[in-house]
Amino acid sequence: MVQLVGITTLVGFVFTFSFVLYWVLDIFLGQRVSAESEVADLDLPEMGQLGYPEFVFAPEPDVLVAAGKAAIA
């Protein structure tokens, strides 16, 4: 029973302390990026460079698609 009281006290203290700490940090510093930065991707605003520069969202050329279908068949 004593251990249960200790665990409950610890969880209550840690929760309360963390909640207050994050609340104060949110007031003075903010914990989220702007909506524009989040939509634009966070690599450039946060790090100043692309995280995966070789990964580009682009359609595959028709030659590669045809070669891939031939290799599968």
C-alpha positions as CSV (number, residue, x, y, z in Angstrom):
1,M,0.0,0.0,0.0
2,V,2.9,2.3,0.8
3,Q,4.3,1.8,-2.7
4,L,1.0,2.6,-4.3
5,V,0.9,5.9,-2.4
6,G,4.5,6.6,-3.5
7,I,3.7,5.9,-7.1
8,T,0.6,8.0,-7.1
9,T,2.4,10.9,-5.5
10,L,5.2,10.7,-8.0
11,V,2.9,10.5,-11.0
12,G,0.9,13.4,-9.6
13,F,4.0,15.6,-9.0
14,V,5.5,14.8,-12.4
15,F,2.3,15.4,-14.3
16,T,1.7,18.7,-12.5
17,F,5.3,19.9,-12.8
18,S,5.4,19.0,-16.5
19,F,2.1,20.6,-17.2
20,V,3.1,23.9,-15.6
21,L,6.5,23.8,-17.3
22,Y,5.1,23.3,-20.8
23,W,2.4,25.9,-20.2
24,V,5.0,28.5,-19.2
25,L,7.2,27.6,-22.2
26,D,4.3,27.9,-24.5
27,I,3.5,31.4,-23.2
28,F,7.1,32.7,-23.6
29,L,8.6,30.7,-26.4
30,G,5.8,28.8,-28.2
31,Q,5.9,25.1,-28.9
32,R,4.7,25.0,-32.5
33,V,5.9,26.3,-35.7
34,S,3.8,28.6,-37.8
35,A,1.2,27.1,-40.1
36,E,3.0,28.4,-43.2
37,S,6.2,26.6,-42.1
38,E,4.3,23.4,-41.3
39,V,2.7,23.3,-44.7
40,A,5.9,24.2,-46.6
41,D,7.7,21.4,-44.8
42,L,9.9,21.8,-41.8
43,D,13.3,20.9,-43.3
44,L,14.1,24.4,-44.7
45,P,12.6,26.6,-41.8
46,E,14.1,24.4,-39.1
47,M,17.4,23.2,-40.5
48,G,18.0,25.5,-43.5
49,Q,18.4,22.6,-45.9
50,L,16.4,19.8,-47.5
51,G,16.3,16.6,-45.5
52,Y,16.2,14.3,-48.5
53,P,17.4,16.4,-51.5
54,E,17.5,13.3,-53.8
55,F,13.8,12.5,-53.1
56,V,11.7,14.5,-55.5
57,F,8.0,14.1,-56.1
58,A,7.8,13.9,-59.9
59,P,6.2,11.6,-62.3
60,E,8.4,8.8,-63.7
61,P,9.5,9.2,-67.3
62,D,7.6,6.9,-69.7
63,V,10.8,5.0,-70.5
64,L,11.3,3.9,-66.9
65,V,7.7,2.9,-66.5
66,A,7.8,0.8,-69.7
67,A,11.0,-0.8,-68.6
68,G,9.6,-1.6,-65.2
69,K,6.5,-3.2,-66.7
70,A,8.7,-5.3,-69.0
71,A,10.8,-6.5,-66.1
72,I,7.7,-7.5,-64.1
73,A,6.1,-9.4,-67.0
